Structures are given as C-alpha cells and as structure tokens.
Amino acid sequence: MQHSFLGSIRTKLIASFFIVALIPLLLLAFINKQTTEKALTENAQQTLSAAANQTTNKIDAFIDGNLNAV
C-alpha cells in the first residue's frame, strides 16, 4: 500500500485540527488589528485637534495683546 503525504487518517486529522484552530485565530487577529488601528487613529485626530485649538487660542491672545499695546 502506498502512502501519500496526507494519506493517513492521523495526518489528515492533525492537519484539519490545525486548520480549524488557525482560521479563527487569524480572523480574531485581523479584527483586533482593525479595531486597534481605528482607535489609535481617532485618538491621534482628537489630540491633533486639541493642539490646533490651543495654538489658535494662543495666537489670538498674542494678537489681542499686541493690538491693545498699539
């Protein structure tokens, strides 16, 4: 009897268990990556917006101070 690479039932079972275990792990890793990327992007946008508002307020205060001095 000739055995192929995936010929024995043991090898087929091991291969199928690996596939059944790895597909959900890969799916969860992808979902985790997407969720983390979205959260980090939103956080960066909020931080940049706050910094821009603070810079705008400082420039306005500087201009108002100079106008009052003149």
SULQUI-V794149 format. One record per backbone hydrogen bond with DSSP energy under -1.0 kcal/mol. NH is the residue of the N-H (numbers start at 1). CO is the residue of the C=O. E is the energy in kcal/mol with one decimal. If there is no record, write none. Layout:
nh=<NH,NH>
co=<CO,CO>
e=<E,E>
This chain:
nh=<7,12,13,14,15,16,17,18,19,20,21,22,23,25,26,27,28,29,30,31,32,33,34,35,36,37,38,39,40,41,42,43,44,45,46,47,48,49,50,51,52,53,54,55,56,57,58,59,60,61,62,63,64,65,66,67,68,69,70>
co=<4,8,9,10,11,12,13,14,15,16,17,18,19,21,22,23,24,25,26,27,28,29,30,31,32,33,34,35,36,37,38,39,40,41,42,43,44,45,46,47,48,49,50,51,52,53,54,55,56,57,58,59,60,61,62,63,64,65,66>
e=<-1.7,-2.1,-2.5,-2.5,-2.5,-2.5,-2.5,-2.2,-2.2,-2.7,-2.0,-2.6,-2.2,-1.1,-2.7,-2.2,-2.9,-2.3,-2.1,-2.4,-2.6,-2.3,-2.4,-2.5,-2.6,-2.5,-2.2,-2.4,-2.6,-2.2,-2.4,-2.3,-2.4,-2.3,-2.3,-2.3,-2.6,-2.3,-2.3,-2.3,-2.4,-2.4,-2.3,-2.3,-2.5,-2.4,-2.2,-2.5,-2.6,-2.4,-2.2,-2.7,-2.7,-2.4,-2.2,-2.5,-2.4,-1.7,-1.9>
